[in-house]
Amino acid sequence: MTDNTKENLEGIVSKLKEKGINAGESEKQRIIEEAKKQAEVIIAEAELLRKNILNDAKMKAEQVEGNSRKAIAQASRDMVEATKISILQHLKSVFGKQCEALFTQEQFLQELVKSVVSIISGNKTVAVPQDTIKAMESYLLKQLFSEQIVLKPLGDSSAKIIMDSTDKKGVQFVLSAQDVEEALFSLLNKDLVERITNNQEE
């Protein structure tokens, strides 16, 4: 092999190497650029997904918060209503006991008889609870009623008073602890409910 041939071969090899290196470098750059583009697309998609997830989470959180507020408001209304009912039931129970106790109090029965005597004309028979008979007899003796009033004990232990006209059959006045309780409680109940409702609205 001559020197010229050797040099030509070396030149050819050198050129091939140079072309190969340039081609490789060019391919490397192309791959890098392609990878960059793909990375940008992936990042953009990931950012969009992140925003969508955040928006969905925010919407769900707002919905949960709204539902929670509604549930708390409803629970509050239910609690107030239950408390109102409980208070009224308790007061009614207390009222019932207190009204029954009224019929064992001399002053109450005396005032009641005094009021009713003028309503029913003529002679009367008054039935009162057994344990108040003596006190009521003393009271009637002291009064100067124009009519004759006969006192007798009730046949049972009911908290009530019964007044019959002895002149006119069928004329009768009956007042029980339950009548007093219902009359007074209906007034208190109405006022109490209004007060509780007004306080709730303020």
DATAKA-V359207 format. One line per field, one symbol per residue. phi: phi as a letter, one per 20 degrees, with the letter a starting at -180 (. if undefined). psi: psi as a letter, one per 20 degrees, with the letter a starting at -180 (. if undefined). burial: I if it has 16 or more other C-alpha atoms within 10 Angstrom, else O. A space follows every 50 residues. Layout:
phi->???
psi->???
burial->???
This chain:
phi->.ffffffffffffffffffffffffffffffffffffffffffffffffg fffffffffffffffffffffffffffffffffgffffffffffggffff fgfdegfffffffgffgfeeenfcdddcggfdgfffffffffedffeecd dbfffcefeacccdeeedfnebcccdffffgfffffffgfffgfffffff ff
psi->prhgggggghgggggggggggggggggggggggghggggggggggggggg ggggggggggghgggghggggggghgggggghgggggggghgggggghhh hhjipggghghgggghhigoraqqppprqgijgghhggghhhqmqhrppp pqqqiakqnrpppqpihoqioqppprhhgggggghhgggggggggggghh h.
burial->OOOOOOOOOOOOOOOOOOOOOOOOOOOOOOOOOOOOOOOOOOOOOOOOOO OOOOOOOOOOOOOOOOOOOOOOOOOOOOOOOOOIOOOIOOOIOOIIOOII OIIIOIOOIOOOIOOOIOOIOIIIIIIIIIOOIOOIOOOIOOOOOOOOIO IIIIOOOOIIIIIIIIOOOOOOOOOIIIOIIIOOIOOOIOOIOOOOOOOO OO
